[in-house]
Structure formats: C-alpha cells, structure tokens
Amino acid sequence: MILNSLTIDPSHFAERTGWSIKPQGACKGAQCVSLPDSVRNKNGSLNAAELANALGMPLIKDDKHTLWALGPESLNGHALTTAQAPHLVLPDVNGRPFDIASLRGQKVLLTTWASWCGCRTDGPIWSEVRERLHPKGLEIVTIAMDTGGVEAVQEWIEMARPRHPALIDQAHCMGELFGVVNVPNGIWINEEGFIVRPPEPSWPGRTPVTELALEDIEKWESVKQLTPEHIEILKQVKQMRFETQLYLEMLEDWVELGAESRYALPEEEVIARSQPRSPSVAEAAARYELGQHLHLAGFHEDAIPHWREAHRLQPNNWTYKRQAWSFEDPAVQNPKDVYDGSMLEDLLEIGAINYYPKIIP
C-alpha cells in the first residue's frame, strides 16, 4: 500500500488490505487484533506507524520521493491469515475494473501468468478449458502479474480471445494478497468466496512450454536468433517439473464434486499450505511495491535499489526477480551488473526440477 503521508483513511485501508477497523480492533475474516488508542487519530484517520507496529506490517520509506510502502502483515507466519478470499479489483486491457467478488455463486479459478514467462502462450488453452467447464459452474480469471502493463500483455491476451475476465496486476497484488511467488499459479475460490486451494503451479493441460522438444530446435524459424545462453535456459526448462495432467484432473474433479472433491481443502489446511511470510518476506512485498510505483512514475533507476532488496529478502520469489530482470534484458533475463543473479544462474543454483514445487493433492 503506497502512502504519501503517515495518515491512512480507514476505508481505503480496509479496501486495500482486507483489515477492517472496528471497535474491538482490526479484523480480517474471523481474526481480530486489538489496537492501541494511538492508532486512531482524532480526525478519524489512522496513524500508519502505530498501525504497522500493531499488525506486524513493514513500513518502508523512500526518502528521495517522500513515499512510504506499507507491506502485508506477518502475524501468523503465512501469506494467508484466513481462507476468506481477499478483496481484489483489477483492470482489463481497456482499463475497466473487475471485482472478483462479483463472481460469487460460481467456482472460480484465478490463474496467473506474465509476458516474461513461457506461460504467456497458455492463454488459448485456458480459453478452451473455460468454454468446456463454464457450463458446469466454473469461471476462470487469467491474471497477468506484469508491471509492464497493457503494452507488455495485450498481444497475448488478444491471442487467447478470452470470454472470461482477463486482468492485469501491475503491482503484483497477487503476491501480497495471496502469496503468489511464481507463475503460472492457480487459486481456487468456492461459491461462497472462500479459498479452497492456495497458490500452486497451474496448467490447462499440456502447453507449448511443457511439450518443448529440444531435438527439433534446428527446425525452429528463430534458431539463428538463439544465443548459447538461450539454448542452455531451454535445456533447464526441460528439466522443470510440469504436473500438467494432474492439475487439470484435480480442477475437473473439483468442478464436478465441489466441496466433496478430495482436492478441496479445509480452511486450516489452506492457511497452512500458503506461502511462509516472515517479517523479511513482508518487507520484500513492500519493497517490490515501492519499486514498481517508482518505475511506473518514470523513476526506473530509483526502483532498482528497492527491487534488489526485495530479491535479497525473498530469494525464492521468482515474480520479483524475473520481472526486474526482464526490464534490463528481455531476451534471457541476464541483468549483468544491475542485479545479482540471472535466470540461468539461479536455475543452475536451485536445480531446475525445484523451480516449481511438487503439487500436494
């Protein structure tokens, strides 16, 4: 949450974070945290510093631009403190806002992607899955976690020709609100607006990337444009874990059986399976948001220190790293002296098989 001063309007705070200020304290879902009197200013606004301290939220200042970023809470050590889906409104390519809550009464799959990920080509397949499962009560919402905005993602959305909501998340709110750290990731929300599966790798079945055949590389029209680093990255991609059929089977089972599906999780399991969120991880979210705000305001060089710090604080967050790398080197995401690491270096370090975690049914 970006602030121009250290006072916050309570309604804006609730809309942005999901925490409502009530007489008994700050409440999100069934959880309430008592607040000291110092949180409430006499004019009805909230004291950002006191509020941050009470809720375990990082408050990061950019001195040059006199801006603050208030990051997410780290109260229970997880990205989710409740299974109730957070309030989320994102624009489409035409700038029209779409409220996820408007889909109450339907099963909803939120699935993320980005222009800097090979999953950008999955859109047409997701559109096919949506047309097949929508009559059975499922709505799919594709969300581009892409600070590049419309310019970066429009061609891929148009290629998919979606009849479902296709939205853009420039600020990477999906990371802050749900704990998404990589793409593609899917989140299941039931008819009552509760998460029944937290973020995990998501595929619409087999995709161009998951079916990549390196032995046919000589036949590619673009082969002459590929550098040795390109080739090595593609070799690493072939070693990644793609549980495409399992994910699609799980999704279809949930659509058919709803709450009776063995893949629909109880609230406590949803929270427990959500990404770990320590104070450092919460600060990484604030740092990333501050950086993207400065980047979009035309101060790209000033965004870099915040993004570097986000990478240090949460090294397993690939959305932070790949987004920042892609601005410096869209081809192979090797930012050289701007950031530590690169796509190839980091894959070799962790082992490509670990890039996507194993899905736990």
Stockholm file with secondary structure:
# STOCKHOLM 1.0

chainA/1-361         MILNSLTIDPSHFAERTGWSIKPQGACKGAQCVSLPDSVRNKNGSLNAAELANALGMPLIKDDKHTLWALGPESLNGHALTTAQAPHLVLPDVNGRPFDIASLRGQKVLLTTWASWCGCRTDGPIWSEVRERLHPKGLEIVTIAMDTGGVEAVQEWIEMARPRHPALIDQAHCMGELFGVVNVPNGIWINEEGFIVRPPEPSWPGRTPVTELALEDIEKWESVKQLTPEHIEILKQVKQMRFETQLYLEMLEDWVELGAESRYALPEEEVIARSQPRSPSVAEAAARYELGQHLHLAGFHEDAIPHWREAHRLQPNNWTYKRQAWSFEDPAVQNPKDVYDGSMLEDLLEIGAINYYPKIIP
#=GR chainA/1-361 SS CEESSSEECHHHHHHHHSCEEETTEEEETTEEECCCGGGBCTTSCEEHHHHHHHHTCCEEEETTTTEEEECCCCSSSBSCSCSBCCCCEEECTTSCEEEGGGGTTSEEEEEEECTTSGGGGGHHHHHHHHHHHGGGTEEEEEEECCTTHHHHHHHHHHHHCCSSCEEECTTCHHHHHHCCCSSSEEEEECTTSBEEEEEEECCSSSCTTTTCCGGGGGGCTTGGGCCHHHHHHHHHHTTSCCCHHHHHHHHHHHHHHGGGSTTSCCHHHHHHHSCBCCHHHHHHHHHHHHHHHHHHTTCHHHHHHHHHHHHHHCTTCHHHHHHHHHHHCTTTCCCTTSSSCCHHHHHHHHCGGGSSCCCCC
#=GC SS_cons         CEESSSEECHHHHHHHHSCEEETTEEEETTEEECCCGGGBCTTSCEEHHHHHHHHTCCEEEETTTTEEEECCCCSSSBSCSCSBCCCCEEECTTSCEEEGGGGTTSEEEEEEECTTSGGGGGHHHHHHHHHHHGGGTEEEEEEECCTTHHHHHHHHHHHHCCSSCEEECTTCHHHHHHCCCSSSEEEEECTTSBEEEEEEECCSSSCTTTTCCGGGGGGCTTGGGCCHHHHHHHHHHTTSCCCHHHHHHHHHHHHHHGGGSTTSCCHHHHHHHSCBCCHHHHHHHHHHHHHHHHHHTTCHHHHHHHHHHHHHHCTTCHHHHHHHHHHHCTTTCCCTTSSSCCHHHHHHHHCGGGSSCCCCC
//
